[in-house]
């Protein structure tokens, strides 16, 4: 009897140990997306480095819930990790949303330089205070506008109800362009277009095509008015509970997410062609049309900074200084 009890106790302890070394990772993109493919590479790399001692289970397609809820659960330690958009991260570090200010960067190369060389110094304290450990920055892509009938310039919006990301940067820009902004989460947007709650939506070009936006809003206007960087983040509670060896496995695997830059930028053109082949209309803007969108920026940026407050003003200056050093 004693031997049987000891054996059962050992089995129980072993099972608890296995559970304790499995981390849950949440993300909104589905498995058949560039983010899904990279996340699987990360999962496989952690398993390889640890010899299976530390595993990551990825819940893709918002299976654990919408990312705007999940990022808060990560901060509280209820979910271990997340592959999060700029919008989601800015819910716990509001000033992070400034990186998605309209037309904030002059080129992808300048954007990459700022992300690689300056973001930790700019936002490190804020992430720490929010209970978040940043593992890697992540390319999210360009924001464009999906509509049912097509638009080219701001005046075409004319009071049109447009879904925006629930962020001040996207919402204020669409309002300045003349739209009636309706902030919605990604998972609520396609149903809202179907029912007529909104007539179109701002959304990332690649993500929007992958999840089916062209089926309900077949005109894609390539404003590219935001270039978004997201974060691969971990709960600080989870991170602090890992051994140094486990932390090293995670840290070594995390840079895999930087491969998204090439993957997404290469995928956008191919996906736009695929969408066009499926009946979507791709609207490339002329220089004059693009200039009309960019003309809105100074007034919008002032509104954004005024609403976000003095801390945001200081962060915006740091971003401008980083851009200058990267030019």
N, C-alpha and C positions, 0 to 999 in steps of 0.2 A: 504493500500500500504506500509506504514512504517513497519507494522508487517511482511509482506511478505519479504521485503528487509532484515530486521533483521534476519529473519529465514534463508534466503538463505546465508547471511553472516556467520551465525553461522555454517551452514552445510559446507561451504567452509573452515572455519577455522578448523573445526573438521577433515575434510579430509586431510588438510595440516599437521595437527598434527600426524595423523596416518601414513602418508607418511614419516614424519621426523623421526619416531621411527622404521622404517623398515630398516635393514642393509642388504646390498648385500654381500654375501660370494661367492667367486669364487674358483674352484678347478679343477684340471685335471682329477682325477680318476672318474669313473662313479658311479652311485648309487649302483650297484651290486658288489661293492668292499669293503674291510675292511674299507677303508677311507670314502667311502660313507656312510656306516652304522654308523660309529662313528660321522660323521658330522651331520647326522640326529638326533642322540642322543643329540648332542650339541644344535641344533635348538630347539628340544623339551624341553630341560632343560631351555634354556633362556625363552621360552614362559611360562613354569611352574613357574619359579622364579618370573617373572615380572607380572604374571597374564594376559599376553597378551599385556601389555603396551609397551614392547620392543620385536620386532620380528626380526628374521634373515631368509632371503630367500636364500637358497643355490642353486647356479648354478653349477651343476656337469658336468663332461665330457667336460670341456673347453667351455661351452656354451657362456661365455662372451669373450672368446679368449684364446690363449695360455698363460700358466703361466709366460713365460718369458716377455710377454708384460704386463700382469696383475700386476705383482709385481711392475713394474714402475708406473702403474696407482694407485696402493695402496699408494705408496710413495707420489704421487701428490695429493691424496685425491679424485680421481675420482672413485675408487672402495673402498668400506669400509673395507673388510676383505678378507683374503685368506688362504687356506690350501696349503702351498707351499713346494716344494722339496728343497733340499740343493742347487741344481743348480740354481733354480729361486732366492732364497734368496741371493746367492752369487753375483747376478747381481747388487744388491744395497749395499751389504756389502761384497766386494770381499774376504776378509780374512776368512769369514765364510766357504768358499769352502775348506779351509785347513782340515776341519773335514772329508771331503771325500777323503783325501789323501789315496793312495793305502796301504792297510793293516795297517792303522794307529792305530788300537786298538787291544789289545790282546784277548779280550773276550767281549761278550755282557754285562756282568756285569760291567766291567771296563768302557765301553762306557756309560752305564746308569748312573754310578756314576759321570762321568765327566759332562754329560748333566744336571743332577739334581743339582749338587753342584757348578759348576764352570762357566757355559756358560754365565750367565748373567753378572758376574763380568768381563769375558773376552771380551764380545762383546757389553755390554750395551751402551757405549758411541757411538759406531759406528751405532747401530740401531737408537739411538736418532737423530744423525746427518743426517741419511738417511730419517727421517720422518716416522719411523716405530715403532709401539708399539708391543712388543712381548707378546703374551698371553700364549703360551705353546710351548714346544718342541714337536716334533712329529716323531715317528718311521717311516722311509721310507723303510728300508729294505736293502737287499744285492744286489749289482750289479753282474750280471752274463753275459755270452756271448751267444747269440742266433746266430746260423749259419745254413746254408742250408745243409752242409755236415759233420759238426762236427770237433772240434779241441780239443786237450788235452794240448799241451804245446805251449809256445810262438812261437817256430819255425814253428808251423803248420800254423800260420797266413800268413807268407811269402808274404807280399805285398797285402794281401786281403783287399778289401775296407770294412771297418767296421764303421757303425754309432757309434758315441760317443755322450755322453752328451756334450752340448756346454759349457764345463768347462775345465779349464787347467788340473785339476787332472786326469780326465778320458782320455782326449785327449793325454796328454803326456805319460800316461802309455801304451796306445794302440800303440802309435808310437814306444816306446821303445821295445815293444813286437814284432815289425816288421810289424804291420798293416799300411795301409794307412787310417788315421783317417778322417772321414767325419762327422763333427759336425752337428747334426740335432735335431730339437725339437721332442718330442714323437709323436705328431700328424702327422709329416711328414715321420716317419720312416717306417711304414708298406708299404705305397705307394712306398717308395724308394727301399725297398727289392723286391717288386713285379715287378718293372720296371728294376731291375738290377743295379740301381744307386749304391747300396751297396750290399754286399754278406752276411752280418750279422750285428748284432748290440749288443752293450752293453745296458743292461736295467735291472731294478730291477726285481728280480725273480717273486714276486707276481704280481706286476703291469703288467709285460710283459705277463704273462699267462692270467690274467683277460681281457686284451684288445686284445688278439688274436695273439701274436707274434708266437707261435708254428705253426700256420696255414701257415706261410710263411717262417719260419726258424725253422725247427722241432728239431734241435739238441741244447740242453741246457747244456752248460759247466759250472759247478758250481765253477767258480773261486772265487766267493765272494770277489772280490778284493776291494770293497768299502763297508763300512757300513754307510749308510746315515741317518743323522738326518735333518729333515726339521723344518719348523716353522708354527705355527698358528699365523698369524700377522694381525694387524689392522693399518689402516692409522692413524698417530698421529693426523691429522686434525679431523678425525672422533672421535677419542677417546677424544680429548680435547673439542669437541662439545657436549659430553654426560654429563648428570648430574652425581653427585657422586653415586646416587642410581643406575642409568643405568650402570655405570662402575662396580659397585659391582656385579650386576647380570651377566655381562659378565665374570668377574674374577672368580666368583664362578662356572660357567659352564665350563670354559676352560679346567680344569684338566681332563675332560672326555677324551680328546685326548691322555692322557698317557696310556689309556687302549689299545691303538694300539700295544704296545709292545707285550703283550701276544697274542693278536689277530693275528698279522702278523706272529709272530714266530711259532704259532700253525698252521696257515693257509698254510705256505710255503710247509711243507711236504705233506699235503693233496692235494694241488694244483699241485705239481709236480707229484704225483701219478695219478691224474686225467689227466694231460697232457700226461703222459706216456700211460695211457689207451686209449687216443685218437690218439696215433700214434707217439708221440714225443719220442726222445731218450734222456735220462737223463745221463749226463756224470759226474760221481763222480771222482775226481782226487785222485791219489795215493799220498802218502807223498812226494815221489821223484818228481812227476809232480808239486805238489803245491810249492815245494821248488824252482823250476825253475821260477815260477811267482814271488815269493817273492824275489828272487835274483836280480830282476830288481829295487827293491824299492830304495836303497840308491842313485843311480845315478838319478833316476826319481825325487825323492824328492828334490835333490839339484837343478835340473832344475826348478821345480815348485817354489821354494823359490827365486831363482835368478830372475825369470821372474816377480814374484809378488812384489819383493822389500823388503826394510828394515822393513816396518810395518809388513809384513807377517812373516819375520824372528822372530820378537819379539812375535807375536801371536803364532807361532809354539812352541816357548820356553814355553809360558804359558800353551799350551796344553800338552806339555811333563811333565811340573811340576804337572799339574792336574792329568795326568795319574799316575805319581809316587805316589801321595797322595791317589789314588784310588786302588792301587795294593794290 
